[in-house]
Amino acid sequence: MLWLEAAPDVNRGVVTASYHAETNTITVEPDADVNGDFAILFHPALVDLTRPVTVKTGNITRTVQVNPSREFLEASIRETGDPKLACVGKILYSQIIQSEN
């Protein structure tokens, strides 16, 4: 399971995402109709945050070390109202592809 987040105005297209636990790799493939940026959310029960996370999209591969943020966690709890749904960080898709331009 993997969580994504987008603003309400990102309302077209399909993003296919998957997580491979053994390699700690997230693969994200938005189709050409996606009309805006989106984020990959990091939840410690869904992704192993004790080691680097590899994010793949198309021919781009980027490895990131997620540093859980208490402030992000608290804001996430306020937003969802449920500590079990709270995330500790995120990365924007635009940041992943930006590193290759």
Secondary structure, 3 states (H helix, E strand, C coil): CCEEEECCCCCCCCEEEEEECCCCEEEEEECCCCCCCEEEEECCCCCCCCCCEEEEECCEEEEECCCCCHHHHHHHHHHHCCHHHCCCEEEEHHHHHHCCC
